[in-house]
């Protein structure tokens, strides 16, 4: 069996275009790369500039190259009797067939394999399957990405690496993979058959690395064997150590472990402040800018405190990203430098863990909704089970439909069999829970923290001390969790999982089980289930009708991205209900009655079957169905609560995107002011709560956060400490902030022609001066769109590419990666780019802020909070809008300087920062960059001069 790994570069990125380069690598039957072939091809047409930008191939390179027919005479003999392999092979295959046809050859009829498929299956945790990224991860030198010879060679190495991985899989995993693809009758299925035959010929080995259980190979053993970090009969390792002695030892070890480690004044201050708060049972607001090293700043004191006092410390982050960073980067480091054994466990919401029982059942019964995609996801998970120790979905790079598959196999409390589950001792969720139980420090997220509070503290182990990182997000998350949030699909998913149609779904599956059981009540039970189907249909139809009626009430927002969740928003006021509300309430009532009846009948039949039918496989099904029925009962009550609109302290609103219309509908009911609840749940109950973030103060004062979070009483009782740490960076040297003082102003979220043309001109000049590497932050998506095309044109001749959020496809992470990989590029972003994007070093040297980031005043929550402040005779603009915008502005500014070596420029195009009475709050809140204002025409020369100074200083 020979493999030919093929790659073409062409003049078009879709199926149209001419071939300009071919690369081929031949892999022999002994799995070595035996031969390579490459050639430029003269396409007979000019190469578009963006293809030259992507590949580096110019018209000059191909002008003397062979034409297509000539190249094909050399290529065709090499494709004799081979299996064709490619990365995204359909692209290259299309061009190959086209070229064969044009040059008078027969089409290629051999087998075809795609390295994308192999990567997804063999390496389910890779964060991207892009060729350059994967080659880098595997340590191959892929020196000229997007050149066919280099791409073909990299693809060949990746193919071989995937084969190596497949061959090292346990036999049982290979058997299950082969079984999955057998039904497909595909080239991939044929290939797995071959690999399995080879594996079955080998003597059995590798039994030690895996646990085999119920026909699955797992990396983990029973969690009950995980012991606490220290023997309780041993003396406490910190009994005789003061905090200072412990820190001296840790810092000594840090210097030995990390060659570049140097003590930072601000981090040392943070150690002291956090320890003081924990020792004195006080709360602490501590602002620690980028570069402080705040994760270690609170983790080291937390470990000391929890081990010394033998009490748990809980750490909560806003994003799962930060939780992952703590797990992968900070905890392993601390394990090396803390002079005694300790345990820090990451504990997330239950839905992040795989339920092995559900997965086994889905696999054995091949319950696949979209077979092609689901087979792939199941294959990824089979391999992942041989690698994962956590069963946490964040480790998986699931494809487009993978999320739907995950929802059907994730752990949840309603369908958990607990100790009677055959998988209990292997269960990932119970493992995480057990680890949190024996840990000194538990790392969770804001979401789980509130779910725990709502579940009367049944989920997290008990704790007295709490550290809240990314605390500027805490109040907003609190609102979402202490209120109600319901999506159109949440209801639909529950209904379709019960009955996809009369033959598919959990109820029909249960009906089938009962029918096979020959139980005396079989006829009665199956007919009871049959009677539920019409009710489920009616509930779905009524819900669809209500969702469409609600969607028709929504006006479009001018500043949101198409397809963005909040593109359509409407606040519903209790005292001012929409005109047709009675009609909507009648439809809701019909839904309520139908679902109540469905739930009542379902509960009756389920409890009878559970008691009388003695069958384990039916037990787990009954548990799942009961969970879904319970969910439905909850939804009808939530919806009723929403439709009543009867609580003055709650803000009610609807959101949807234009892309999926009523199917993207979301309902919210959120308390206007969560501070009393936060006070009662956390600040009154816990001995000490430490809140930290890079942005907590406004104009050097913490008052805004104190009011928002409900810390006023703690402040009055002297139970609150505050601390603003000095920045470890020298911002006067590292950052220059410029304001073009004669720049035109703009009203609303759309710029007029004059504003847009001035902005495009200024941005393109600045981008040329900084050689791209520029992030432009907008507050309105419409304005981003207005700027995107003209800026792209203005920079086309300079070879600087422009990426726009929502215009160029891809998630925030993908766009950020493209920006970092491109040699010179400008990235335009809206709301989610203001924070949480980390682009250290050379990739970013200029940040442009187009408008000050005020939240739209008509956002339901902002509006309701403003009304509340007005009732208290306070000025909503100064008390709410300005502080919120300042904190976001500081977050935006924080994107620029991420390390002590970074240098950069911030351009603020909004002249309100120097003209208005509130502008000073924005500028005074920054960590002291050099600030200058000048006329627009002087700005770019000043930027170039400042960058030059930097280069000259470095050369000195």
N, C-alpha and C positions, 0 to 999 in steps of 0.2 A: 504494500500500500504506500503510494507516494502522495505527498501533499504539495500543492503549489499555492504559495501565499501571494496574493495579487493586490496591487494598489495602483490606482490611476490618479493623476492630478488633471483637472479639466478646467475649461474656461467658464463653466457654470457650476453652481453648487447644487442645482436640482438635476433632473434627468436630461435637461437640454445642455448642449455645449459640445466642445471639441476636446479630444485628449491632447494634453501638452507634455505629459511625462508618464512613463510606466515603470513600475518596479516589481520584481518577482523574486521570491526566494523559494528554492525547492528543498523540501524536507524528505529525506529518504526513509525507507521502512525501518531503519534502526534509530529513527528519531534524531538525526543530526541534520544540520543545514548543509546541504551538499553543494549547492550551486546558487548563484544569484545572477539576475539579468536586469539591466536598467538602461533606459534611453529617453532622451527628450524626443518630442514629436512636433513637427511643424504643423500648427493647426490651420494655417492659411487665413486666419483672422487675427486682429490685434487682441492681446490679453487684457481683459478689463483691469483697471488700477486696483480694485479691491482684491482680486485674485493674486496680483503681484504682491500686494500688502500681506496677504495670508501666506503665500508660498515662497515669496522671494524670487519666483521665476519671472524673468523679463522677456520682452519681445526679442531682445538681443540673444538670450540664451537659446531660443528655438529657431532663429532665422536660418541657420545652416543645418538644422536637424533633419533626419529622414522624415518623409511624409508617412501617413498612416499605413498605406499598403506595404511600404518597404519595412516598417517596424513589425507589422503583423507577420511577415514572412519569417522573421526570427522568433516571434513569440509563439505562434501556433504549434510548432513541433514540441515546444516545452510543455504544452498543456495536454499532451497525449497520455491518456490513461492515468490521470491524477484526480485527487479530491481537491476541489477548489476551496481555498480558505481566504477570508477577508475580514476586516474590521468594519462592521456595518456592510456586510458583503453584497447586499442587494444593489447598492449604488454602483460598485465596481462591476457586478455581474451584468447590470443593465448596459453599461458602456461596452463591456466585452461582447455581448450578443449583438449589439448595434454595429460594432466594428467588424465582427465576423461576417455579418450579413452584407455590409457595404463592400467588403473586400472579396465577396464571393465564396466564403467558407461555410461549411455546415455549422448549425448552432452547437454550443457546448451542451452535452447531455449528461455529464458526469454528476457526481454527488457534490453538494455545496455545504460548507460549515461556516458559521459566523463566530468569530472570537468574542463578540459581545455576549453571545449566549453562554459561552464557557466561563467568561469572567463573572457574569451574574450568578451562575450556579456555584462555581468553585470558590469565589471570593465575595460572598454576599455582604461583607461589611465594608468594602471599598467605598469611599465617599463619592467617587466619580469613575465612570468607565471610559473617559476620554483618553485617547491613545497616549498623548504626551504625559498626562498625569499618572497613568498606570505604569508606563515605562519608568518614570521617576520613582514611583513607590517600589518597583521591583529592582531598582538599581541598574537598569540597562542604560547604556549611553545612546540616547536618541537625539543625535546632534542637530538634525535639521527637520523638525516637525513640519508636516505639510509638504514634504518632498517625497516623491513616490518611493525611491530606493530606500531612503531612511525609514519611511513608514512601513514598507513591506518587511524589512528586517526586524523592526520593533514588533510588528504583528506576529512574525514567526517565533520570536522569543517568547512572546506572551502566550502563544498557542502551546508551545512546549512546556512552559511553566504550568499552564492549566492542566495539561496531560499528567504532568508529574503529580499535581495536587489530586487529580481524579484517582490515579493509581494508588495513592496513599490512603484513600478513604477506606473505612471498614467495609468488608464484604457485604454486610447486611444493608448498609447505606446504598451501595452500588446496586444491589438487587432491587431495592425500593425505587431508586431513580430509574432503572431500566423499566420497571413495571409501570412507572408514571408515564414514560414516553412511548411505551409499547403501543398504546391505543392510537397514537398520532400517525403511525406509518410515515415518519419523516426521516430525513438524513441524520438528524440528531439521534432519533431512536435507534437507527441502524448502528450508529457509532457507539452508543452506550452498550448495545448488545455485544459488540466486539470487545470493548474494554472489560465487560463483565466476564466474557469467556476467558480472556487472558488471566483475569484475577482468580477465576475458579480453578485454573491450572496450578496456581501457586500453592506452596504449603501454607497452612494457616499460621498467621503470626499477628502481631499488633493488638493482641487482646488486652494488653495491660493499660493502654492509654485511654480506653473507653469503658463506659459502663453499658452493659447490654440489658435492655429491659423491654418486655412486650414488643419485640421486633423493631426496636429503635436503638441506635447507638448514640450515647450522650457523653458529653465531656465530664459531667458532674456525678458525684455520688450522693448518698442521702445527706440532707442538710442537718439531720439530727447529730451527725458526727462532728459538726463544727464546734470547737471548744471556745470558751471565753479567752480573751487575749492574755490574761494572767491567772495564775493559780490563786484561788481565794485564801489558801492557807499560808501563802507567802506574805511577808510584811509589805506594806504599801511602799512602792519604790520612791515616792516623793515625801515620805514621812519626815525625813531630816533635811530636805532640800528647800531652800527658799526659792521664790520665783526667779530672783536674779541669778542664783547659782545654776538653776535649770537652764536659763537662757544663755548663760556663758558657755555651758557645755554644748547646747544646740548650735550656737553661732560658731563655735570652734569646728564642729562637725560640718556645718554648712560650708565653711571655707575649704575644708578638705574635699568635700563632695563636688562643689561647684567652683571651678577655677576662677570664674568672673565675679563671685559673690563679694559684695562690699556692703558694710552696714550703712543703712540710710537713716538719717536723723528722723525723718517723718515716720518710718516704720517702727523705730525704737519707741517713739512717742506713742504710737498706736498700741504696742505691746503694753505699755504702762497704763494707758487710759482704759483699755478693755479689762485688764486685770483688776484695776481699781473698781470699776463698775461691778464686776462679778463679786469681788470680795465684800464690797459695801452694800450689796443688794440694791444697786441703783440702775436706772435706765440711762442709756448714753446715745446721743446723736453725734456721729463722727463723720466728718467729710474728709475723704481721702482721695486726692486726685490720682490720675493715671501715673503709674510709676512708683506709687507708694509701696506696692506689694501688699495690698490689703488682705488678700486671701490668707497669707501666712500671718499677717497682722492680727487677724482674729482667731485663726486655727491654733496657733501655738499657745496662746493664753487659754483657749477653750480646752485643749488637751490637758494642760496643767491643772486647770480648775476641776475638770471632771474626774481625773484620776486621783487627785489629792483629796477631793471631797467625796469621792465615790458617788457622784451624781451625774446624770446625763446632761449634755449640752446639745441643743438642737440648732442646726444652721439651716437657714432657708434662703434660696436664691429665686430670682424671678424667672430666669430662663433655664431651660434644660441644658443649653449650651454651657452655661457656667457650672452647672452641676457636673456635667461630663468633664469639664476642664479640671475641676477639683478631684474627680475620681482618677483621671488619667495622668495629670501632671503633678498636682500638689500633694495628694495623699502618698503616692509612691516615694516622693522626695522626703516627706516627713517620716515615713517608716524607716528611712535610712538614718535620719539625723536626730530623732528623739531617742534619748539614751535608755529607753525601756520599751517593752512591747505595749502597744495600745491598738485600739480598733476604731476606724471611722467607717461607717457604713452609709451607702447611698440608698435612699428609700423613696421611691416615686409613687405616683398614683397607680392604682391597681391595673388600669387598662394598658400600662406599659409592659406588663409581663405576659408571656405566652402561657396559655393553659394547655398543658400536655394532653389532658384527657380530651379536650375538644379537638386538638390537632390530630390525635390518633384516630378519633372517630371520623373526622373529615377525610383523612387519608384512606382509611380502610373502606369507607363507603363511597369514596370518590365523589364527595358532595361538591362539585365544582359549578359555579354559576356561569363564569365565562371560561370554558375549558382551557383555551389556549393560554390565557394569562394566568389562570389559577394553577395550572400544572407547573408553570415556571416558578410561581411564588412558592408552591409546595416543595419544589426541587431545591430552591434556595434555602428554605427552612430546614430541610433534611440535612443538608451539608452544614448549615449554621449550628444545628444541635450538636455536631461533633466538635464545635469550636467555642460555643458560648458558655460562660460560667454564670451569666445573670439572667438570660432569657429576656433581655430588655430590648424592645423594638427600636430603640435609638441606634442599636448596633447594626441594624439591617438597612440596606439601601433598597427599599422596595420600589418596584416600577409603578407605573401609572395606576394600574388596578390593584396593586398590592395592598393599598390602604383598606379597600373593601374586604379583601380576604382576611386581613389582620383583625378587623372588627369581629369576625365570626370565630376567631380562635383566641382572642385576648381573655385574660382572667377577669372575672367580675364576681361581686359578692353574691348576687342572686342565684348564680348557677353553680356555686361552689359546693362540692359534696363534703368538703372538710376531711375529717379523719377517715370517712368511709370511702374516699376516693383511692383507687389503686395507685394513683400517681402521687399521693400526698407527700411521701418522704422525698420525692424528687421535685416537688412543685416549686417553680421559680419565685412565685409571690410569697409563699410561706418561708422559703429560704431567705428572701430579702427581709421579711418580717423578723425571722429568728436572728439574723445578723444584726438588725437594728436593736433587737432586744438585748444582745450581749455587748453592743458597741459602747464606747465612751462618748463618741460624738456621732450624731445622726445627721446626715446631710439630706435635706428634702427641698421642696420648692413651695412657693407661696400658695400655689393651687392646692397642694396636698395638705398644707397647714390649715387652710380654711375648710377643706372637706373633713378633716379630722375634728375641727371644732364643731361642725354641723352634725357629725356622727357621735357627739358627746365623748370625744377623746378616746374612741375605741380603736383608732387606726395606728396612731403613732405611739411609741412607748412614752410613758409619763416623763415630763421634763420641767425643770424650774427656771432654766436659763436659756435664752433664745437669742441667736444672732440673725439679724435680717440684712442680707446683702442686697444690693440694687434696691435700696429702700425707697427711692423716689417713685417706684412703681407700686408700692405696697397698698396705698389707699385705693388706687384704681382697680387692682386685682380684688381687693376686699369687696368693692361695690359689686363686681360681677359675680362673686361667689355668695355674697350674703343676699343677693337678689335672685332674680330668675332669668334664665337665658334658654331659649328653646328654638331649635331650627326645624325647618320644614322636613328635612330628611331624617331627623331623629325619629319622628313619628313613623314616617314611611318605612324606614329600615326595620323597625320593630314589627310592623304589620307584614312586610314582605318576608321577613324571616319566619314568621308564624305560618303564613300561606303565600308562597310565591304564586301558585295557582292551585287548583284542586288536587294536583298530584305531587307538587313539590313544596318543600318547606318543612318546618319542624312538626307541625300538627299532622300533615299527611304521613310523615315518617313514623310518628307515634301510632297513627291509625294502622299503618302496615304492620308494626310490631304487635299490636293488639290482635290484628287479624290472623297473624301466624301463631298466636298463643293458644288457640282453641280453648280459651277461658269461657266459663258458662255465661259471663256477662258481655262476651265479645260483641254480639249484635247491638246490644243496647249502647255500649261505649262508642263503637264506630259510628253509629247513627248520630250520637250526641256530637261527635267531632264534625260530621258532615253538616250538621245544622249551624256550626260556628262560621263556616266559610262565607255564607251570604252576609253575616254581620260584619265580618272583617272587610269584605268588599265595600259594603255600605259605609263603614267608618273611613276607608281610604277615599271614597268618592266625596264624602262630606268634608273631609280635611282638605282635599284638593280645591273644593268649591270655596271653602273659607279662606284658604291661602290666596286664591285668585282675587277674592273680594278685598282682602287686606292689601294685597299688592297694588290694586287699582287706586288705593287712596294715596299712594306715595308720590311725592314730587321728586325730581332729579336734583342732585346737588351739583353746583358748578365746579367745585374744586377737587372732585374725587376722580380716581382712575376708572375707566370702563372696566367692569368686571370686579371692581374692588367691593368688599363687603358693604361698605357704607355709601355706595354710590347713590342709592335712593334712601332717604331717611325721613321719618315723620314722627314727631313727638305727639303723643296722645294725652290731652289734659282732662283730668277727672271732671272739672267744671265746664268743659267745653268739648263735648264728644262730637265726632264727625256726624254729618247729617244722617247717614244710613245706618247708624250704629245698631238700631233695634233689629234691622234685617240681619246684620252680622251676628248679633247676640242669639237670634233664633236659630241660625245655622250652627252656632257653637253649642246651643242647647241640644240640637239633634245629635251632634257628635258625642256630647256628654252622655246622653241617654243610650245611644247605640253601644258605645264603648263600655259603659257600666254593665249593660246586659251581657255583652260578650265576656267581660271579666268574670261576672257572677257565674255564668254557665261553664266557662273554662275552669274556674276554680273547683266547681263541684265535680266535674268529670276527672280532673287531675288528682284530686284527693282520693277519690274512689280507686282509680287505677293504681296510685302509689301504694295504697294499703293492701290491695288484693293481688296485684300482678307481681309474681316473684321472678324478676328478671333484671340482672345487673345492667345490661345494655339499655333496657327501658328506663331504669332509674336515672341514668345520666341524662337521657332525653327529657324525662319529666322535669328534672331540675332545670334544664335549659329553658324549656317551654314556660315553666312557672316563673322564671326570672323575667322572660319577655312580657308575660301577662302582667306581672307586677309593675314593669316599666310603663306599660300602657295605662294602667290605673293611675300612675303618678302623672303621666302627661295630661290626662283629662282634668286632673285637679289643678295642675299648673296653668293650663289654658283658661280654666274657669277663673282662677285668681287674676290672670292678666285681663280677661275681658270685662271683669267687674269695674276696673279703673276706680277703685274706691279709697285709695290710701293717699292722703295729702303729702306724706313724707316720702313717697316713692315717685320716681320718674319713669314713665312708661314710653317706650318707643319701638318703632319697627325699622328694620333695615333690609335692603336687598341689593343685588347687583343687576345691571341691565342685561347681562349675558344670559343668566338662567331664569330671569323674571321671578314668577311666584315660587319656583323651586329653590330659589336662594333666600327665601324669606327667613328672617330671624326676629324673634320677639324678645324684648328686654323689659324687665321691671326691676329697677335698682334703687336702693335707698339713696336719697339726695345727700345725706350727711352720714358717713359711716363712723365718724369719730367717737360717738358714744359707745358703739358696739366694740370698736377696737380697744377703747379704754377698759371696758368691762371684761373682754375676753383675754387681753394680753397684759395691759399695763397694771391693772388691779390684781390680776391673779399670779403673774410670774414674778419671781424675785428680782431678775434683771433681764431687760431686753436691750440689746445693742443694735442700733440701726445705722448702717453705713452705706455710702454711695459716693460717687465722685461729685454728685450735684445735690446738695441738701440745703445750701444757704442761698439767700438772695440778698445782695448788697451786704455781705458779711454777717447777716442775721439769720437765725434758724426759726424765727417766729412763724413764718408761713407753714413750715412743716409741723411745728408744734401744734398749731391750730388744726391742720388737716388731719393729723393722726390721733388727736385726742390725748395729747400729753400735757395739756394746760394744768390739770390738777397736780400731776407729778412735779411740774415746774414750781407751782406754788408751795408744795410741801418739801421743796429742796431734794426731791428724789431723782432729779434729772440733771445729768451732766452733758455739756456740749463741748465739742472740740473741732476746730478747723485746722487740719494739719498743713504745714507749709509744703509747697510743691517741691519734689526732688529735682525738678527740671529748672533750668535757667531760662525762663520764658522770654526775658528781655533779649537774650542772645538767640533763642531758638525760634521765636515767632514774631512776625510783623503783621499787624492788623491795619489794613487801609480802608478808608471810607472815601469814595468819590463824592465830594460834597455837592456837586452840581448835577447829580444824577436825577433823571425825572422820577417823580413818585407815581404810584399806581393805586387806584381804588379797587377794592374787590379782588376776585381771584383770577381775573383775566387782564393781561396787559394790552394797552392800545398799540397800534403799529409803531409809533415813535419809540415807546418804551422797549418793545421787543427788538426793534432794529438796533437801538443803542446797546441793549444787553448782549445781543449776539455779537456785535462788533467788539465790544469790550471783552467778552469771554473768549472770543477767538484770538484776540491779541494777547491776552493774558496766558492762554493755553500755549501759544507759540513761545512766549517768553519762558514758560516753565516746562517746555517740551512735553506737553500733555500732563500726565500724572495729576489730574485735577478732578476733584469731586465737587459737583454743584448741587446744593440743597435747595429744593423748592418747597413751598408750603401748599401749592396747589398743582394738581396734576395737569389741569388745562394749560397752565403756563409752561409746564415742562414740555408738553406737546407742541406748544407754539414755538418753542426755542429749538426743539430737537432737529427738525429737518434743516432749517436755515443754518444752524451751527455745523451740521454735518457737511453741508455744501461749502461753508466758509473754510472748513479745515481740510477738505478733501485733498487739496494740492499740497498740504503740509504733511501728508501721511499720518495724520493724527485721527484715530477712530473715535467715534462717539457712541456710547451705549446709553440707552434710556430705560429706566425702570418702567415696565408695563408696555413699552414700545418694542424693545428687543426681548425675545422670549427668554424665559428662565427665571428661577427663583432668585431671591436676594443673594443667596450664597453663590449661585452659579455666576450671576452678574459680577459679584465682587471678585470671583476667581478669574473671570475673563479679563477684568480690568487689571488685575495684578499681573496676568501673564502677557498682556499686550505691551509692546515696547513703549508706545505713546498713545494714551487714550484719555478721554474725558468721560466721566460717569455722571449721569444726571439722575438724582434720586428724590423721592418724596418721603413721606412720614417715616417709613421703617428704616431709612438710611440715617436718620438723625442720631440714632444711638445703636450700640451693640454691633457696629461694623468695625472690625479691627483690620486696618491696612497699615502695618508698620513699615518703616524704612522708606526706600526710594520711590516705591510705587505711588505714594501720595505726597506731593509737595505744595499743592495749592488747594485751598478750600474756599469756595465761593458761596456766600449765603445771600440768596436773592431777596427774601423778605424775612422780617423777624417772625419767629414761629408762633404766632398767636393761634390758639385753637379757634376754629370757626365759631363765632358767638352763637350761632343757631344750633350747635350740637346739643342734643337734648339734655345731657348731663350738665354742660356748661351753663345752659339757659336756666335750668332748674336751680343750680347753685347760686347763680347771679340773683335770681328772684329771692332766694332765702336771705342772701346778704342785704338786699334792699330792704327787706322787712326788718332786718336788724339795724337799719339806718347806716349801713356801711357801703363804701364805694366798690362795686363788684370789679370794676376795671383794675383798680389799684390793689385790691385785696385778693383777686383771683387771676384775672387774665394776665397781668404783668408778671407776677411771680411764676405762674406756670410757664409762660413764654421764656422767662429768664432761665429757668432750669433746663428747658429744652435747648435753648441757645447755647448754654454751657455744655450740654451733651454733644451738640453739633461741633462746637469748638474742640472738644476733646477727641474728635476723630483725627485731628491733625498731628499732634505730637504724641507718639505712643512709646518712644524710647528716648534715652538721654542723647542719642545721636541724631534724632530726627530734627529737621529744620523745615519751616514752611511759612506760607503766607496765607492770611485770611483776608478775603475781600468781602466787605459787607455793603451790598448795593442799596440797602434800605437806609435812607438818610435820616430816618426818625431817630437813629441811635445818637446823632449829634444835634438834632434840631428840637426834639420834643423834651418835655420836662421829665419824662420817665426814661429817656434814652440812657441816662447815666447808670440806672440800675443794671442794664445789660453790660455796659463796659466795665463798671466797678466790680462786677461779679466774676470777671475773668481773672485767671491767675497771673496777671501782670505781664502780658506781652507788650512789645513796643507798639504804640498806637499813633497813627498819623492820618490826617485827612488832607485832601488835595483835589484839584479839579481832575476830571476824568482823563484828560489828555496827558496829565503828568504821571498817571498811575503806573502804566506799563514801564516807562523808563525807570521809575523808582523801584519797581519790582526787580527789573534786570540788574540794577545797581546793587540792590541788597543781596541778590543771589551771587553776584560777582564778589562782593566783600567776603562772603562766606568761603568761596573757593580760594581767594587770596589768603585768607586767614589760615585755611587748612594747609596751604602750600608752605606757609611760613613755619 
